[in-house]
Amino acid sequence: MSTKSIRILLVDDHALFRQGLKFLLHSQPSYQVLAELGSLDQVLPCLQEQSFDLMILDYHMPVGESSAILAYCKQ
């Protein structure tokens, strides 16, 4: 019986935090981190190119509006 991987997008401006979270997620066989981004301006193009099951988003990024990304995802 095969299980489908959960495809994850990580978005956080702190590279060390992203790296640690990615390491933690890779310890679970059902999680697959497809992309990790350090700025909000990278998110929309990435969402338009790939599909993800889960996005882990730092809501308090220094530049941009995380709420705009969330509004896009609700569409």
PQR file of N, CA, C, O and H, with PARSE charges and radii, in Angstrom:
ATOM      1  N   MET A   1       0.845  -1.183   0.000 -0.4000 1.5000
ATOM      2  CA  MET A   1       0.000   0.000   0.000 -0.0000 2.0000
ATOM      3  C   MET A   1       0.885   1.239   0.000  0.5500 1.7000
ATOM      4  O   MET A   1       1.711   1.406   0.898 -0.5500 1.4000
ATOM      5  N   SER A   2       0.728   2.103  -0.986 -0.4000 1.5000
ATOM      6  CA  SER A   2       1.537   3.316  -1.043 -0.0000 2.0000
ATOM      7  C   SER A   2       0.743   4.506  -0.523  0.5500 1.7000
ATOM      8  O   SER A   2      -0.472   4.593  -0.702 -0.5500 1.4000
ATOM      9  H   SER A   2       0.057   1.967  -1.715  0.4000 1.0000
ATOM     10  N   THR A   3       1.455   5.412   0.120 -0.4000 1.5000
ATOM     11  CA  THR A   3       0.818   6.616   0.617 -0.0000 2.0000
ATOM     12  C   THR A   3       1.313   7.805  -0.184  0.5500 1.7000
ATOM     13  O   THR A   3       2.474   7.859  -0.589 -0.5500 1.4000
ATOM     14  H   THR A   3       2.441   5.341   0.265  0.4000 1.0000
ATOM     15  N   LYS A   4       0.444   8.730  -0.402 -0.4000 1.5000
ATOM     16  CA  LYS A   4       0.784   9.928  -1.161 -0.0000 2.0000
ATOM     17  C   LYS A   4       1.532  10.897  -0.255  0.5500 1.7000
ATOM     18  O   LYS A   4       1.156  11.100   0.900 -0.5500 1.4000
ATOM     19  H   LYS A   4      -0.500   8.686  -0.073  0.4000 1.0000
ATOM     20  N   SER A   5       2.595  11.493  -0.791 -0.4000 1.5000
ATOM     21  CA  SER A   5       3.351  12.489  -0.037 -0.0000 2.0000
ATOM     22  C   SER A   5       2.568  13.787   0.076  0.5500 1.7000
ATOM     23  O   SER A   5       1.822  14.160  -0.830 -0.5500 1.4000
ATOM     24  H   SER A   5       2.900  11.328  -1.728  0.4000 1.0000
ATOM     25  N   ILE A   6       2.746  14.464   1.190 -0.4000 1.5000
ATOM     26  CA  ILE A   6       2.184  15.795   1.381 -0.0000 2.0000
ATOM     27  C   ILE A   6       3.219  16.787   0.864  0.5500 1.7000
ATOM     28  O   ILE A   6       4.327  16.871   1.392 -0.5500 1.4000
ATOM     29  H   ILE A   6       3.352  14.162   1.926  0.4000 1.0000
ATOM     30  N   ARG A   7       2.852  17.535  -0.170 -0.4000 1.5000
ATOM     31  CA  ARG A   7       3.774  18.479  -0.816 -0.0000 2.0000
ATOM     32  C   ARG A   7       3.726  19.818  -0.091  0.5500 1.7000
ATOM     33  O   ARG A   7       2.663  20.423   0.044 -0.5500 1.4000
ATOM     34  H   ARG A   7       1.951  17.466  -0.600  0.4000 1.0000
ATOM     35  N   ILE A   8       4.882  20.273   0.370 -0.4000 1.5000
ATOM     36  CA  ILE A   8       4.947  21.433   1.265 -0.0000 2.0000
ATOM     37  C   ILE A   8       5.761  22.566   0.646  0.5500 1.7000
ATOM     38  O   ILE A   8       6.775  22.339  -0.014 -0.5500 1.4000
ATOM     39  H   ILE A   8       5.745  19.781   0.260  0.4000 1.0000
ATOM     40  N   LEU A   9       5.290  23.790   0.877 -0.4000 1.5000
ATOM     41  CA  LEU A   9       6.004  25.014   0.547 -0.0000 2.0000
ATOM     42  C   LEU A   9       6.343  25.718   1.858  0.5500 1.7000
ATOM     43  O   LEU A   9       5.451  25.998   2.660 -0.5500 1.4000
ATOM     44  H   LEU A   9       4.466  23.974   1.414  0.4000 1.0000
ATOM     45  N   LEU A  10       7.630  26.008   2.082 -0.4000 1.5000
ATOM     46  CA  LEU A  10       8.078  26.735   3.273 -0.0000 2.0000
ATOM     47  C   LEU A  10       8.371  28.177   2.899  0.5500 1.7000
ATOM     48  O   LEU A  10       9.090  28.430   1.933 -0.5500 1.4000
ATOM     49  H   LEU A  10       8.354  25.781   1.431  0.4000 1.0000
ATOM     50  N   VAL A  11       7.827  29.126   3.650 -0.4000 1.5000
ATOM     51  CA  VAL A  11       8.086  30.547   3.389 -0.0000 2.0000
ATOM     52  C   VAL A  11       8.443  31.218   4.708  0.5500 1.7000
ATOM     53  O   VAL A  11       7.602  31.356   5.597 -0.5500 1.4000
ATOM     54  H   VAL A  11       7.243  28.921   4.435  0.4000 1.0000
ATOM     55  N   ASP A  12       9.703  31.634   4.822 -0.4000 1.5000
ATOM     56  CA  ASP A  12      10.172  32.340   6.016 -0.0000 2.0000
ATOM     57  C   ASP A  12      11.423  33.112   5.643  0.5500 1.7000
ATOM     58  O   ASP A  12      12.234  32.637   4.848 -0.5500 1.4000
ATOM     59  H   ASP A  12      10.386  31.521   4.100  0.4000 1.0000
ATOM     60  N   ASP A  13      11.586  34.298   6.210 -0.4000 1.5000
ATOM     61  CA  ASP A  13      12.736  35.123   5.864 -0.0000 2.0000
ATOM     62  C   ASP A  13      14.011  34.714   6.604  0.5500 1.7000
ATOM     63  O   ASP A  13      15.083  35.230   6.291 -0.5500 1.4000
ATOM     64  H   ASP A  13      10.927  34.684   6.856  0.4000 1.0000
ATOM     65  N   HIS A  14      13.926  33.827   7.549 -0.4000 1.5000
ATOM     66  CA  HIS A  14      15.097  33.351   8.283 -0.0000 2.0000
ATOM     67  C   HIS A  14      15.552  31.997   7.723  0.5500 1.7000
ATOM     68  O   HIS A  14      14.881  30.981   7.908 -0.5500 1.4000
ATOM     69  H   HIS A  14      13.055  33.408   7.804  0.4000 1.0000
ATOM     70  N   ALA A  15      16.689  32.000   7.043 -0.4000 1.5000
ATOM     71  CA  ALA A  15      17.193  30.794   6.375 -0.0000 2.0000
ATOM     72  C   ALA A  15      17.445  29.661   7.366  0.5500 1.7000
ATOM     73  O   ALA A  15      17.166  28.502   7.060 -0.5500 1.4000
ATOM     74  H   ALA A  15      17.234  32.826   6.892  0.4000 1.0000
ATOM     75  N   LEU A  16      17.964  29.980   8.539 -0.4000 1.5000
ATOM     76  CA  LEU A  16      18.249  28.945   9.534 -0.0000 2.0000
ATOM     77  C   LEU A  16      16.965  28.274  10.013  0.5500 1.7000
ATOM     78  O   LEU A  16      16.940  27.061  10.221 -0.5500 1.4000
ATOM     79  H   LEU A  16      18.190  30.922   8.787  0.4000 1.0000
ATOM     80  N   PHE A  17      15.904  29.051  10.187 -0.4000 1.5000
ATOM     81  CA  PHE A  17      14.619  28.486  10.591 -0.0000 2.0000
ATOM     82  C   PHE A  17      14.081  27.566   9.503  0.5500 1.7000
ATOM     83  O   PHE A  17      13.620  26.462   9.793 -0.5500 1.4000
ATOM     84  H   PHE A  17      15.925  30.037  10.018  0.4000 1.0000
ATOM     85  N   ARG A  18      14.139  28.024   8.230 -0.4000 1.5000
ATOM     86  CA  ARG A  18      13.681  27.188   7.113 -0.0000 2.0000
ATOM     87  C   ARG A  18      14.475  25.892   7.049  0.5500 1.7000
ATOM     88  O   ARG A  18      13.909  24.818   6.848 -0.5500 1.4000
ATOM     89  H   ARG A  18      14.514  28.921   7.995  0.4000 1.0000
ATOM     90  N   GLN A  19      15.775  25.997   7.218 -0.4000 1.5000
ATOM     91  CA  GLN A  19      16.636  24.814   7.148 -0.0000 2.0000
ATOM     92  C   GLN A  19      16.286  23.819   8.256  0.5500 1.7000
ATOM     93  O   GLN A  19      16.205  22.617   8.006 -0.5500 1.4000
ATOM     94  H   GLN A  19      16.235  26.870   7.381  0.4000 1.0000
ATOM     95  N   GLY A  20      16.081  24.310   9.464 -0.4000 1.5000
ATOM     96  CA  GLY A  20      15.715  23.432  10.577 -0.0000 2.0000
ATOM     97  C   GLY A  20      14.362  22.773  10.372  0.5500 1.7000
ATOM     98  O   GLY A  20      14.193  21.581  10.629 -0.5500 1.4000
ATOM     99  H   GLY A  20      16.147  25.287   9.667  0.4000 1.0000
ATOM    100  N   LEU A  21      13.410  23.552   9.911 -0.4000 1.5000
ATOM    101  CA  LEU A  21      12.073  23.012   9.667 -0.0000 2.0000
ATOM    102  C   LEU A  21      12.095  21.988   8.542  0.5500 1.7000
ATOM    103  O   LEU A  21      11.435  20.952   8.621 -0.5500 1.4000
ATOM    104  H   LEU A  21      13.547  24.520   9.702  0.4000 1.0000
ATOM    105  N   LYS A  22      12.850  22.280   7.507 -0.4000 1.5000
ATOM    106  CA  LYS A  22      12.987  21.341   6.394 -0.0000 2.0000
ATOM    107  C   LYS A  22      13.602  20.024   6.877  0.5500 1.7000
ATOM    108  O   LYS A  22      13.151  18.945   6.493 -0.5500 1.4000
ATOM    109  H   LYS A  22      13.386  23.121   7.442  0.4000 1.0000
ATOM    110  N   PHE A  23      14.625  20.119   7.712 -0.4000 1.5000
ATOM    111  CA  PHE A  23      15.263  18.931   8.276 -0.0000 2.0000
ATOM    112  C   PHE A  23      14.257  18.106   9.077  0.5500 1.7000
ATOM    113  O   PHE A  23      14.204  16.882   8.953 -0.5500 1.4000
ATOM    114  H   PHE A  23      14.992  20.996   8.023  0.4000 1.0000
ATOM    115  N   LEU A  24      13.467  18.784   9.892 -0.4000 1.5000
ATOM    116  CA  LEU A  24      12.448  18.103  10.700 -0.0000 2.0000
ATOM    117  C   LEU A  24      11.409  17.417   9.819  0.5500 1.7000
ATOM    118  O   LEU A  24      11.037  16.269  10.063 -0.5500 1.4000
ATOM    119  H   LEU A  24      13.510  19.778   9.993  0.4000 1.0000
ATOM    120  N   LEU A  25      10.945  18.126   8.798 -0.4000 1.5000
ATOM    121  CA  LEU A  25       9.915  17.575   7.912 -0.0000 2.0000
ATOM    122  C   LEU A  25      10.436  16.392   7.100  0.5500 1.7000
ATOM    123  O   LEU A  25       9.693  15.449   6.827 -0.5500 1.4000
ATOM    124  H   LEU A  25      11.248  19.059   8.600  0.4000 1.0000
ATOM    125  N   HIS A  26      11.706  16.440   6.716 -0.4000 1.5000
ATOM    126  CA  HIS A  26      12.281  15.335   5.945 -0.0000 2.0000
ATOM    127  C   HIS A  26      12.408  14.056   6.776  0.5500 1.7000
ATOM    128  O   HIS A  26      12.592  12.972   6.223 -0.5500 1.4000
ATOM    129  H   HIS A  26      12.309  17.206   6.938  0.4000 1.0000
ATOM    130  N   SER A  27      12.311  14.181   8.092 -0.4000 1.5000
ATOM    131  CA  SER A  27      12.377  12.979   8.922 -0.0000 2.0000
ATOM    132  C   SER A  27      11.074  12.178   8.860  0.5500 1.7000
ATOM    133  O   SER A  27      11.011  11.043   9.332 -0.5500 1.4000
ATOM    134  H   SER A  27      12.162  15.062   8.541  0.4000 1.0000
ATOM    135  N   GLN A  28      10.046  12.777   8.277 -0.4000 1.5000
ATOM    136  CA  GLN A  28       8.761  12.100   8.108 -0.0000 2.0000
ATOM    137  C   GLN A  28       8.625  11.677   6.645  0.5500 1.7000
ATOM    138  O   GLN A  28       8.637  12.533   5.760 -0.5500 1.4000
ATOM    139  H   GLN A  28      10.097  13.699   7.894  0.4000 1.0000
ATOM    140  N   PRO A  29       8.498  10.397   6.375 -0.5600 1.5000
ATOM    141  CA  PRO A  29       8.463   9.935   4.987  0.2800 2.0000
ATOM    142  C   PRO A  29       7.277  10.457   4.171  0.5500 1.7000
ATOM    143  O   PRO A  29       7.349  10.499   2.943 -0.5500 1.4000
ATOM    144  N   SER A  30       6.213  10.845   4.822 -0.4000 1.5000
ATOM    145  CA  SER A  30       5.042  11.298   4.068 -0.0000 2.0000
ATOM    146  C   SER A  30       5.099  12.789   3.727  0.5500 1.7000
ATOM    147  O   SER A  30       4.195  13.291   3.060 -0.5500 1.4000
ATOM    148  H   SER A  30       6.155  10.811   5.820  0.4000 1.0000
ATOM    149  N   TYR A  31       6.136  13.511   4.167 -0.4000 1.5000
ATOM    150  CA  TYR A  31       6.275  14.939   3.871 -0.0000 2.0000
ATOM    151  C   TYR A  31       7.349  15.155   2.823  0.5500 1.7000
ATOM    152  O   TYR A  31       8.417  14.546   2.878 -0.5500 1.4000
ATOM    153  H   TYR A  31       6.870  13.103   4.709  0.4000 1.0000
ATOM    154  N   GLN A  32       7.059  16.024   1.871 -0.4000 1.5000
ATOM    155  CA  GLN A  32       8.021  16.354   0.832 -0.0000 2.0000
ATOM    156  C   GLN A  32       8.052  17.878   0.676  0.5500 1.7000
ATOM    157  O   GLN A  32       7.079  18.477   0.217 -0.5500 1.4000
ATOM    158  H   GLN A  32       6.191  16.519   1.826  0.4000 1.0000
ATOM    159  N   VAL A  33       9.157  18.494   1.053 -0.4000 1.5000
ATOM    160  CA  VAL A  33       9.317  19.933   0.886 -0.0000 2.0000
ATOM    161  C   VAL A  33       9.733  20.190  -0.559  0.5500 1.7000
ATOM    162  O   VAL A  33      10.852  19.868  -0.959 -0.5500 1.4000
ATOM    163  H   VAL A  33       9.948  18.008   1.426  0.4000 1.0000
ATOM    164  N   LEU A  34       8.818  20.776  -1.339 -0.4000 1.5000
ATOM    165  CA  LEU A  34       9.086  21.022  -2.756 -0.0000 2.0000
ATOM    166  C   LEU A  34       9.819  22.328  -2.986  0.5500 1.7000
ATOM    167  O   LEU A  34      10.593  22.450  -3.935 -0.5500 1.4000
ATOM    168  H   LEU A  34       7.910  21.038  -1.013  0.4000 1.0000
ATOM    169  N   ALA A  35       9.581  23.310  -2.120 -0.4000 1.5000
ATOM    170  CA  ALA A  35      10.226  24.615  -2.298 -0.0000 2.0000
ATOM    171  C   ALA A  35      10.324  25.310  -0.956  0.5500 1.7000
ATOM    172  O   ALA A  35       9.495  25.117  -0.066 -0.5500 1.4000
ATOM    173  H   ALA A  35       8.952  23.211  -1.349  0.4000 1.0000
ATOM    174  N   GLU A  36      11.364  26.126  -0.836 -0.4000 1.5000
ATOM    175  CA  GLU A  36      11.510  26.979   0.333 -0.0000 2.0000
ATOM    176  C   GLU A  36      11.898  28.361  -0.149  0.5500 1.7000
ATOM    177  O   GLU A  36      12.836  28.527  -0.929 -0.5500 1.4000
ATOM    178  H   GLU A  36      12.037  26.282  -1.558  0.4000 1.0000
ATOM    179  N   LEU A  37      11.160  29.348   0.327 -0.4000 1.5000
ATOM    180  CA  LEU A  37      11.328  30.713  -0.150 -0.0000 2.0000
ATOM    181  C   LEU A  37      11.639  31.648   1.004  0.5500 1.7000
ATOM    182  O   LEU A  37      11.189  31.434   2.130 -0.5500 1.4000
ATOM    183  H   LEU A  37      10.398  29.213   0.961  0.4000 1.0000
ATOM    184  N   GLY A  38      12.417  32.692   0.713 -0.4000 1.5000
ATOM    185  CA  GLY A  38      12.820  33.634   1.740 -0.0000 2.0000
ATOM    186  C   GLY A  38      12.143  34.985   1.657  0.5500 1.7000
ATOM    187  O   GLY A  38      12.390  35.851   2.496 -0.5500 1.4000
ATOM    188  H   GLY A  38      12.783  32.865  -0.201  0.4000 1.0000
ATOM    189  N   SER A  39      11.284  35.183   0.651 -0.4000 1.5000
ATOM    190  CA  SER A  39      10.586  36.463   0.543 -0.0000 2.0000
ATOM    191  C   SER A  39       9.201  36.263  -0.052  0.5500 1.7000
ATOM    192  O   SER A  39       8.941  35.297  -0.769 -0.5500 1.4000
ATOM    193  H   SER A  39      11.083  34.479  -0.031  0.4000 1.0000
ATOM    194  N   LEU A  40       8.324  37.201   0.266 -0.4000 1.5000
ATOM    195  CA  LEU A  40       6.941  37.092  -0.197 -0.0000 2.0000
ATOM    196  C   LEU A  40       6.801  37.292  -1.702  0.5500 1.7000
ATOM    197  O   LEU A  40       5.888  36.742  -2.317 -0.5500 1.4000
ATOM    198  H   LEU A  40       8.535  37.986   0.849  0.4000 1.0000
ATOM    199  N   ASP A  41       7.694  38.072  -2.298 -0.4000 1.5000
ATOM    200  CA  ASP A  41       7.569  38.302  -3.742 -0.0000 2.0000
ATOM    201  C   ASP A  41       7.842  37.045  -4.568  0.5500 1.7000
ATOM    202  O   ASP A  41       7.557  37.019  -5.765 -0.5500 1.4000
ATOM    203  H   ASP A  41       8.436  38.519  -1.798  0.4000 1.0000
ATOM    204  N   GLN A  42       8.385  36.016  -3.946 -0.4000 1.5000
ATOM    205  CA  GLN A  42       8.632  34.748  -4.629 -0.0000 2.0000
ATOM    206  C   GLN A  42       7.438  33.797  -4.554  0.5500 1.7000
ATOM    207  O   GLN A  42       7.373  32.821  -5.302 -0.5500 1.4000
ATOM    208  H   GLN A  42       8.617  36.037  -2.974  0.4000 1.0000
ATOM    209  N   VAL A  43       6.497  34.078  -3.656 -0.4000 1.5000
ATOM    210  CA  VAL A  43       5.427  33.123  -3.364 -0.0000 2.0000
ATOM    211  C   VAL A  43       4.438  32.962  -4.517  0.5500 1.7000
ATOM    212  O   VAL A  43       4.194  31.840  -4.959 -0.5500 1.4000
ATOM    213  H   VAL A  43       6.550  34.871  -3.048  0.4000 1.0000
ATOM    214  N   LEU A  44       3.869  34.054  -5.008 -0.4000 1.5000
ATOM    215  CA  LEU A  44       2.844  33.933  -6.052 -0.0000 2.0000
ATOM    216  C   LEU A  44       3.360  33.244  -7.309  0.5500 1.7000
ATOM    217  O   LEU A  44       2.677  32.362  -7.831 -0.5500 1.4000
ATOM    218  H   LEU A  44       4.068  34.965  -4.648  0.4000 1.0000
ATOM    219  N   PRO A  45       4.546  33.610  -7.821 -0.5600 1.5000
ATOM    220  CA  PRO A  45       5.045  32.865  -8.988  0.2800 2.0000
ATOM    221  C   PRO A  45       5.217  31.372  -8.703  0.5500 1.7000
ATOM    222  O   PRO A  45       4.944  30.536  -9.564 -0.5500 1.4000
ATOM    223  N   CYS A  46       5.663  31.046  -7.510 -0.4000 1.5000
ATOM    224  CA  CYS A  46       5.849  29.636  -7.144 -0.0000 2.0000
ATOM    225  C   CYS A  46       4.505  28.911  -7.088  0.5500 1.7000
ATOM    226  O   CYS A  46       4.386  27.779  -7.557 -0.5500 1.4000
ATOM    227  H   CYS A  46       5.885  31.724  -6.810  0.4000 1.0000
ATOM    228  N   LEU A  47       3.498  29.564  -6.514 -0.4000 1.5000
ATOM    229  CA  LEU A  47       2.162  28.953  -6.433 -0.0000 2.0000
ATOM    230  C   LEU A  47       1.550  28.759  -7.813  0.5500 1.7000
ATOM    231  O   LEU A  47       0.767  27.833  -8.022 -0.5500 1.4000
ATOM    232  H   LEU A  47       3.595  30.483  -6.132  0.4000 1.0000
ATOM    233  N   GLN A  48       1.899  29.624  -8.748 -0.4000 1.5000
ATOM    234  CA  GLN A  48       1.365  29.511 -10.106 -0.0000 2.0000
ATOM    235  C   GLN A  48       2.076  28.421 -10.905  0.5500 1.7000
ATOM    236  O   GLN A  48       1.520  27.900 -11.871 -0.5500 1.4000
ATOM    237  H   GLN A  48       2.535  30.377  -8.578  0.4000 1.0000
ATOM    238  N   GLU A  49       3.306  28.071 -10.507 -0.4000 1.5000
ATOM    239  CA  GLU A  49       4.076  27.050 -11.221 -0.0000 2.0000
ATOM    240  C   GLU A  49       3.834  25.641 -10.690  0.5500 1.7000
ATOM    241  O   GLU A  49       3.855  24.677 -11.455 -0.5500 1.4000
ATOM    242  H   GLU A  49       3.758  28.495  -9.722  0.4000 1.0000
ATOM    243  N   GLN A  50       3.605  25.518  -9.386 -0.4000 1.5000
ATOM    244  CA  GLN A  50       3.470  24.201  -8.764 -0.0000 2.0000
ATOM    245  C   GLN A  50       2.229  24.177  -7.879  0.5500 1.7000
ATOM    246  O   GLN A  50       1.690  25.219  -7.505 -0.5500 1.4000
ATOM    247  H   GLN A  50       3.588  26.302  -8.764  0.4000 1.0000
ATOM    248  N   SER A  51       1.796  22.978  -7.559 -0.4000 1.5000
ATOM    249  CA  SER A  51       0.704  22.855  -6.600 -0.0000 2.0000
ATOM    250  C   SER A  51       1.255  22.246  -5.317  0.5500 1.7000
ATOM    251  O   SER A  51       2.123  21.373  -5.345 -0.5500 1.4000
ATOM    252  H   SER A  51       2.234  22.132  -7.862  0.4000 1.0000
ATOM    253  N   PHE A  52       0.745  22.715  -4.221 -0.4000 1.5000
ATOM    254  CA  PHE A  52       1.175  22.272  -2.897 -0.0000 2.0000
ATOM    255  C   PHE A  52      -0.036  21.851  -2.092  0.5500 1.7000
ATOM    256  O   PHE A  52      -1.144  22.340  -2.311 -0.5500 1.4000
ATOM    257  H   PHE A  52       0.040  23.424  -4.198  0.4000 1.0000
ATOM    258  N   ASP A  53       0.182  20.954  -1.172 -0.4000 1.5000
ATOM    259  CA  ASP A  53      -0.880  20.549  -0.259 -0.0000 2.0000
ATOM    260  C   ASP A  53      -0.881  21.412   0.995  0.5500 1.7000
ATOM    261  O   ASP A  53      -1.912  21.585   1.645 -0.5500 1.4000
ATOM    262  H   ASP A  53       1.082  20.557  -0.994  0.4000 1.0000
ATOM    263  N   LEU A  54       0.286  21.950   1.324 -0.4000 1.5000
ATOM    264  CA  LEU A  54       0.452  22.694   2.571 -0.0000 2.0000
ATOM    265  C   LEU A  54       1.485  23.790   2.371  0.5500 1.7000
ATOM    266  O   LEU A  54       2.535  23.560   1.770 -0.5500 1.4000
ATOM    267  H   LEU A  54       1.124  21.809   0.797  0.4000 1.0000
ATOM    268  N   MET A  55       1.185  24.992   2.878 -0.4000 1.5000
ATOM    269  CA  MET A  55       2.155  26.074   2.879 -0.0000 2.0000
ATOM    270  C   MET A  55       2.375  26.488   4.322  0.5500 1.7000
ATOM    271  O   MET A  55       1.422  26.804   5.034 -0.5500 1.4000
ATOM    272  H   MET A  55       0.332  25.179   3.365  0.4000 1.0000
ATOM    273  N   ILE A  56       3.625  26.486   4.752 -0.4000 1.5000
ATOM    274  CA  ILE A  56       3.978  26.979   6.074 -0.0000 2.0000
ATOM    275  C   ILE A  56       4.537  28.375   5.847  0.5500 1.7000
ATOM    276  O   ILE A  56       5.612  28.536   5.268 -0.5500 1.4000
ATOM    277  H   ILE A  56       4.399  26.229   4.173  0.4000 1.0000
ATOM    278  N   LEU A  57       3.803  29.385   6.304 -0.4000 1.5000
ATOM    279  CA  LEU A  57       4.078  30.774   5.982 -0.0000 2.0000
ATOM    280  C   LEU A  57       4.321  31.587   7.244  0.5500 1.7000
ATOM    281  O   LEU A  57       3.500  31.592   8.160 -0.5500 1.4000
ATOM    282  H   LEU A  57       2.930  29.255   6.774  0.4000 1.0000
ATOM    283  N   ASP A  58       5.453  32.270   7.282 -0.4000 1.5000
ATOM    284  CA  ASP A  58       5.738  33.229   8.351 -0.0000 2.0000
ATOM    285  C   ASP A  58       4.818  34.424   8.113  0.5500 1.7000
ATOM    286  O   ASP A  58       4.937  35.107   7.096 -0.5500 1.4000
ATOM    287  H   ASP A  58       6.120  32.266   6.538  0.4000 1.0000
ATOM    288  N   TYR A  59       3.927  34.671   9.023 -0.4000 1.5000
ATOM    289  CA  TYR A  59       2.939  35.730   8.832 -0.0000 2.0000
ATOM    290  C   TYR A  59       3.544  37.116   9.000  0.5500 1.7000
ATOM    291  O   TYR A  59       2.984  38.093   8.503 -0.5500 1.4000
ATOM    292  H   TYR A  59       3.831  34.116   9.850  0.4000 1.0000
ATOM    293  N   HIS A  60       4.664  37.219   9.684 -0.4000 1.5000
ATOM    294  CA  HIS A  60       5.299  38.521   9.940 -0.0000 2.0000
ATOM    295  C   HIS A  60       6.605  38.648   9.161  0.5500 1.7000
ATOM    296  O   HIS A  60       7.689  38.689   9.743 -0.5500 1.4000
ATOM    297  H   HIS A  60       5.118  36.425  10.087  0.4000 1.0000
ATOM    298  N   MET A  61       6.486  38.710   7.862 -0.4000 1.5000
ATOM    299  CA  MET A  61       7.643  38.892   7.003 -0.0000 2.0000
ATOM    300  C   MET A  61       7.967  40.391   6.951  0.5500 1.7000
ATOM    301  O   MET A  61       7.064  41.218   7.077 -0.5500 1.4000
ATOM    302  H   MET A  61       5.605  38.677   7.389  0.4000 1.0000
ATOM    303  N   PRO A  62       9.251  40.751   6.766 -0.5600 1.5000
ATOM    304  CA  PRO A  62       9.628  42.167   6.821  0.2800 2.0000
ATOM    305  C   PRO A  62       9.113  43.018   5.665  0.5500 1.7000
ATOM    306  O   PRO A  62       8.859  44.207   5.854 -0.5500 1.4000
ATOM    307  N   VAL A  63       8.951  42.446   4.477 -0.4000 1.5000
ATOM    308  CA  VAL A  63       8.508  43.221   3.320 -0.0000 2.0000
ATOM    309  C   VAL A  63       7.339  42.493   2.676  0.5500 1.7000
ATOM    310  O   VAL A  63       7.437  41.304   2.375 -0.5500 1.4000
ATOM    311  H   VAL A  63       9.158  41.479   4.323  0.4000 1.0000
ATOM    312  N   GLY A  64       6.232  43.199   2.464 -0.4000 1.5000
ATOM    313  CA  GLY A  64       5.087  42.593   1.805 -0.0000 2.0000
ATOM    314  C   GLY A  64       3.974  42.274   2.775  0.5500 1.7000
ATOM    315  O   GLY A  64       4.071  42.533   3.974 -0.5500 1.4000
ATOM    316  H   GLY A  64       6.153  44.166   2.709  0.4000 1.0000
ATOM    317  N   GLU A  65       2.934  41.716   2.239 -0.4000 1.5000
ATOM    318  CA  GLU A  65       1.737  41.394   3.011 -0.0000 2.0000
ATOM    319  C   GLU A  65       1.445  39.906   2.942  0.5500 1.7000
ATOM    320  O   GLU A  65       1.046  39.394   1.896 -0.5500 1.4000
ATOM    321  H   GLU A  65       2.855  41.506   1.265  0.4000 1.0000
ATOM    322  N   SER A  66       1.641  39.220   4.040 -0.4000 1.5000
ATOM    323  CA  SER A  66       1.293  37.798   4.085 -0.0000 2.0000
ATOM    324  C   SER A  66      -0.194  37.595   3.864  0.5500 1.7000
ATOM    325  O   SER A  66      -0.610  36.574   3.316 -0.5500 1.4000
ATOM    326  H   SER A  66       1.965  39.636   4.890  0.4000 1.0000
ATOM    327  N   SER A  67      -0.998  38.560   4.288 -0.4000 1.5000
ATOM    328  CA  SER A  67      -2.448  38.423   4.126 -0.0000 2.0000
ATOM    329  C   SER A  67      -2.835  38.395   2.647  0.5500 1.7000
ATOM    330  O   SER A  67      -3.833  37.767   2.292 -0.5500 1.4000
ATOM    331  H   SER A  67      -0.660  39.389   4.734  0.4000 1.0000
ATOM    332  N   ALA A  68      -2.071  39.058   1.776 -0.4000 1.5000
ATOM    333  CA  ALA A  68      -2.355  39.011   0.335 -0.0000 2.0000
ATOM    334  C   ALA A  68      -2.131  37.606  -0.200  0.5500 1.7000
ATOM    335  O   ALA A  68      -2.872  37.149  -1.069 -0.5500 1.4000
ATOM    336  H   ALA A  68      -1.260  39.568   2.064  0.4000 1.0000
ATOM    337  N   ILE A  69      -1.126  36.923   0.304 -0.4000 1.5000
ATOM    338  CA  ILE A  69      -0.855  35.543  -0.106 -0.0000 2.0000
ATOM    339  C   ILE A  69      -1.996  34.648   0.353  0.5500 1.7000
ATOM    340  O   ILE A  69      -2.463  33.791  -0.397 -0.5500 1.4000
ATOM    341  H   ILE A  69      -0.523  37.294   1.011  0.4000 1.0000
ATOM    342  N   LEU A  70      -2.437  34.849   1.576 -0.4000 1.5000
ATOM    343  CA  LEU A  70      -3.542  34.043   2.099 -0.0000 2.0000
ATOM    344  C   LEU A  70      -4.815  34.279   1.282  0.5500 1.7000
ATOM    345  O   LEU A  70      -5.557  33.334   1.015 -0.5500 1.4000
ATOM    346  H   LEU A  70      -2.057  35.546   2.185  0.4000 1.0000
ATOM    347  N   ALA A  71      -5.076  35.522   0.884 -0.4000 1.5000
ATOM    348  CA  ALA A  71      -6.246  35.816   0.073 -0.0000 2.0000
ATOM    349  C   ALA A  71      -6.150  35.114  -1.269  0.5500 1.7000
ATOM    350  O   ALA A  71      -7.154  34.607  -1.771 -0.5500 1.4000
ATOM    351  H   ALA A  71      -4.474  36.290   1.100  0.4000 1.0000
ATOM    352  N   TYR A  72      -4.967  35.074  -1.860 -0.4000 1.5000
ATOM    353  CA  TYR A  72      -4.770  34.374  -3.132 -0.0000 2.0000
ATOM    354  C   TYR A  72      -5.075  32.889  -2.972  0.5500 1.7000
ATOM    355  O   TYR A  72      -5.690  32.278  -3.847 -0.5500 1.4000
ATOM    356  H   TYR A  72      -4.152  35.486  -1.452  0.4000 1.0000
ATOM    357  N   CYS A  73      -4.649  32.318  -1.864 -0.4000 1.5000
ATOM    358  CA  CYS A  73      -4.836  30.880  -1.634 -0.0000 2.0000
ATOM    359  C   CYS A  73      -6.295  30.514  -1.416  0.5500 1.7000
ATOM    360  O   CYS A  73      -6.680  29.369  -1.655 -0.5500 1.4000
ATOM    361  H   CYS A  73      -4.150  32.814  -1.153  0.4000 1.0000
ATOM    362  N   LYS A  74      -7.101  31.438  -0.977 -0.4000 1.5000
ATOM    363  CA  LYS A  74      -8.522  31.161  -0.744 -0.0000 2.0000
ATOM    364  C   LYS A  74      -9.310  31.089  -2.030  0.5500 1.7000
ATOM    365  O   LYS A  74     -10.438  30.596  -2.031 -0.5500 1.4000
ATOM    366  H   LYS A  74      -6.789  32.368  -0.783  0.4000 1.0000
ATOM    367  N   GLN A  75      -8.742  31.571  -3.135 -0.4000 1.5000
ATOM    368  CA  GLN A  75      -9.458  31.582  -4.407 -0.0000 2.0000
ATOM    369  C   GLN A  75      -9.723  30.199  -4.915  0.5500 1.7000
ATOM    370  O   GLN A  75     -10.319  30.036  -5.979 -0.5500 1.4000
ATOM    371  H   GLN A  75      -7.826  31.971  -3.134  0.4000 1.0000
TER
END
